[in-house]
Amino acid sequence: MNKLLIQNGRVIDAATKRDEVTSILIEGEQIKAIGNIEVNPDMEVVDAAGLVVMPGLIDIHVHLRDMDQADKETVETGTLAALKGGVTTVFAMPNTSPTLDSVEMIDRYQKLTEQAHVKTHLIGSITKHLEGNELAELEKYPELGIHCISDDGHDVDNKSLLANAYQKAKENDLLLITHPEMHSIAPKGVINQGKVSEDLGVPGQPNKKEWKAVERGIEMALEKVVRAHFTHITTKESLELIRDAKAKSDLITCDVTPHHLILTEDRVLEVGSLAKVNPPLRTEADRQALIEAIKDGTIDLIATDHAPHRDQDKTDDLLTSAFGFSQLETSLASIITELHFKQGISLMKIVELMCLRPAQLMNLKQGQLTPGSPADLVLVDLKQEKIVDRMQFVSKGKNSPFERMSFKGWPVKTVFRGKSC
């Protein structure tokens, strides 16, 4: 059995509130011990002096493409990008081509995950073909290892169908992840509705498009007494609704992306379609509301919505360019830079948001550094400062709104299941 000793690192673990310079002994795929450990000749030793050692990140919202979209990303390239960014567990969204909405398609995609370089879970679609007309065979998902459902990229606008989806989720112990978007409101919007959309002469998406969907989802989840998770929240109104709901019930959770915490609609003026994403980048007031919601605990966790595209899909035309961009390789450094160095939020809180809370939501053993837990961790150099060069991404998708931005606090080594990568 291989033994790996990581010495002299600043170990930060939100599960135990540990923040100290110490050593971690890994045997096989598990953490064996933490503390003052004597070096033996049969150990591989990594000197982590001056580095932070934290659990590997868990990203519950990524798009790994593959199958008919292998030219955009594959399970192999996407999980290699994750590994580079310190992410050791990912959840792949079902809006693949074909859609992950049947036993056949899920089984086919699970075979592809054998090529994954990190732990890869699948999320099944709520409706067939993500069309919002007919529920997929949700009762078959648990036996396939599927415990989350989403029509990410779309919301389920049919209220009766959505109610049935929540009921099925409750009956089959599935977590319903909502992409909150009222399609009937500004269906042709491509960026935030406001000054930038007006200046550029393009249709925008108002905050109401999101918060009305959040309002609907909360009402339905509380009525059905079932868990509901709202992904990539962007508006101050949505946060107010979620904050109020969480004061009444522990059934409601939500996440936010790095780009919505860091950027505003003004970034579209600087990098064009590289900053086109759905939901769109909002105003500074919304961004500040997100940061405050991180601080007060309204936001449960951070997820990237990694959405790789070919260069030809991200054209100069905002109307036709694809939504989304690659994020797995920049997420940790971008969050450390913004939340820790700029906002004064502790590294312990960041570990909670990117490791522990995602693990708890998804009922995983990962996300913590304790004896017996999976040996997934990342070493971070808080002093390392680099400028983002999207052409150096491992991901096939070379699109990033962070292009040429400088971040400080980069992952320098990832350990997955006891193997140093």
Secondary structure as GFF3:
##gff-version 3
##sequence-region A 1 421
A	DSSP	beta_strand	3	13	.	.	.	ID=ss1
A	DSSP	beta_strand	18	27	.	.	.	ID=ss2
A	DSSP	beta_strand	30	35	.	.	.	ID=ss3
A	DSSP	beta_strand	43	47	.	.	.	ID=ss4
A	DSSP	beta_strand	52	55	.	.	.	ID=ss5
A	DSSP	beta_strand	57	62	.	.	.	ID=ss6
A	DSSP	alpha_helix	75	84	.	.	.	ID=ss7
A	DSSP	beta_strand	87	92	.	.	.	ID=ss8
A	DSSP	alpha_helix	103	112	.	.	.	ID=ss9
A	DSSP	three_ten_helix	113	115	.	.	.	ID=ss10
A	DSSP	beta_strand	119	122	.	.	.	ID=ss11
A	DSSP	three_ten_helix	128	130	.	.	.	ID=ss12
A	DSSP	three_ten_helix	138	140	.	.	.	ID=ss13
A	DSSP	three_ten_helix	142	144	.	.	.	ID=ss14
A	DSSP	beta_strand	148	150	.	.	.	ID=ss15
A	DSSP	alpha_helix	159	171	.	.	.	ID=ss16
A	DSSP	beta_strand	175	178	.	.	.	ID=ss17
A	DSSP	beta_strand	191	192	.	.	.	ID=ss18
A	DSSP	alpha_helix	195	200	.	.	.	ID=ss19
A	DSSP	beta_strand	204	205	.	.	.	ID=ss20
A	DSSP	alpha_helix	207	224	.	.	.	ID=ss21
A	DSSP	beta_strand	228	230	.	.	.	ID=ss22
A	DSSP	alpha_helix	236	248	.	.	.	ID=ss23
A	DSSP	beta_strand	252	256	.	.	.	ID=ss24
A	DSSP	alpha_helix	258	262	.	.	.	ID=ss25
A	DSSP	alpha_helix	267	271	.	.	.	ID=ss26
A	DSSP	three_ten_helix	272	275	.	.	.	ID=ss27
A	DSSP	alpha_helix	284	296	.	.	.	ID=ss28
A	DSSP	beta_strand	301	302	.	.	.	ID=ss29
A	DSSP	three_ten_helix	311	313	.	.	.	ID=ss30
A	DSSP	alpha_helix	331	335	.	.	.	ID=ss31
A	DSSP	pi_helix	336	342	.	.	.	ID=ss32
A	DSSP	alpha_helix	347	351	.	.	.	ID=ss33
A	DSSP	pi_helix	352	356	.	.	.	ID=ss34
A	DSSP	alpha_helix	357	361	.	.	.	ID=ss35
A	DSSP	beta_strand	377	387	.	.	.	ID=ss36
A	DSSP	three_ten_helix	390	392	.	.	.	ID=ss37
A	DSSP	beta_strand	406	416	.	.	.	ID=ss38
A	DSSP	beta_strand	419	420	.	.	.	ID=ss39
###
